[in-house]
Amino acid sequence: MKRWTGKGHTLRMNIYVGNLSFSSTSGDLEELFGEYGQVESAAVISDRETGRSRGFGFVEMASDDDARRAIEELDGAEVGGRNLKVNEARPRR
């Protein structure tokens, strides 16, 4: 389900991935979600001052069907000794 921005563009589903191991990288996210389809972008969010992971990230996939399947399969899955929290990201306020 692509969302219309009103400017002739559509947005792909943005997926929030929480409770990541602090050693997780953007490449790890891309590899994990790549098992479910084409990943457009993957980013682990890091602290601006220390550069250390904040334990969450975002993934954008080419297909919303693949994104929904990844959310369904990965929410609660154990990765790196932690149970992931995976859902559709809420828009920024």
C-alpha positions in Angstrom: 0.0 0.0 0.0 1.8 3.1 -1.2 0.8 6.4 0.2 0.3 9.5 -1.9 2.3 12.5 -0.8 0.2 14.9 -2.9 3.3 16.0 -4.9 3.2 13.3 -7.6 5.2 10.9 -5.4 4.3 7.8 -3.4 6.0 6.7 -0.2 6.9 3.1 0.5 6.1 1.5 3.9 8.7 2.5 6.5 9.3 -0.2 9.0 10.4 0.4 12.6 12.8 -2.2 14.0 13.4 -1.9 17.8 15.2 -3.8 20.5 18.2 -4.3 18.2 21.5 -5.5 19.6 23.8 -2.5 20.1 26.3 -4.2 17.8 23.8 -4.4 14.9 24.6 -2.5 11.7 22.6 -1.2 8.8 24.1 -4.0 6.7 22.7 -6.5 9.2 19.2 -5.0 8.9 19.5 -5.1 5.1 20.6 -8.7 5.1 17.8 -9.8 7.6 15.0 -8.0 5.7 16.5 -9.0 2.3 15.3 -12.5 3.0 11.7 -11.2 2.5 12.2 -9.0 -0.6 14.1 -6.1 -2.1 15.3 -3.6 0.6 15.3 0.0 -0.6 17.1 1.3 2.5 18.1 0.1 5.9 19.5 2.3 8.7 20.4 1.7 12.3 20.0 4.9 14.2 23.1 6.1 16.2 23.7 8.6 18.9 24.9 11.9 17.4 27.6 12.5 20.0 28.9 9.0 20.6 28.2 7.3 17.2 26.9 4.3 19.2 23.7 2.5 18.1 20.6 3.6 19.9 19.1 0.1 19.5 16.6 0.8 16.8 16.5 1.4 13.1 14.3 1.7 10.0 13.9 -0.3 6.8 12.1 0.6 3.6 11.2 -2.2 1.2 10.3 -2.1 -2.5 7.1 -4.1 -2.1 4.5 -3.4 0.6 3.4 -7.0 0.5 7.0 -8.1 1.2 7.2 -5.5 4.0 4.0 -6.8 5.6 5.3 -10.4 5.5 8.6 -9.3 7.0 6.8 -7.5 9.8 4.6 -10.5 10.5 7.6 -12.9 10.5 10.1 -10.8 12.4 8.1 -9.1 15.1 9.1 -11.0 18.3 11.8 -13.0 16.5 15.1 -13.5 18.4 18.0 -11.9 16.6 21.3 -11.4 18.3 19.9 -12.6 21.6 17.1 -10.0 21.7 13.5 -10.2 20.7 12.8 -7.7 17.9 9.9 -5.2 17.9 8.9 -4.8 14.3 6.0 -2.7 13.0 5.0 0.0 10.5 6.7 3.2 11.5 4.5 6.0 12.6 4.9 9.3 10.7 7.0 12.0 12.3 5.1 14.7 14.0 
